[in-house]
């Protein structure tokens, strides 16, 4: 498979929206919450594009078809990989690794001090991927409080940080 990693162009809009929707659907499944991302989750890509800019988004293309995308948010001397998504049919083929390599190259070019990633806690495949790629320093923790428990969300247990049991 001949994968080309290139900078996003406006012709990639629909493909990237579809990838964003696919990522949102995956989050809906692992959290058993069909409300994640709203009714048109693909439009969140447009918001991300406006925030990050097309120069900081790259796509993975095979034979003219976009199968993955990655973005880089830069704030000062820190960067965040957001998002990284490869269509389900092409996961495990090295496309994600190529996209991440492109972001790492850009981070080094920009002389960033840190590069972070915020995978959702239930996305164990993503956590394993990033861990294997070298993301092994815990920089920040984001804690939530469920303000609408009446919606019946189910939280899993079994994670602890500094001795404090947490749910995810």
ABEGO torsion letter per residue (X at the ends): XBBBBBBBBAAAAAAAAAAAAAAAAAAAAAAGBAABGEABAAAAAAAAAAAAEAAABBBBBBGGBBABBBBBBBBEABBBBOBBBBBAAABGAGAAAAAAAAAAAAAAAAGBABBBBBBBAABAAAAAAAAAAGBABBABBBBBBBABAAAGBBBBBGBBBGGBBBBX
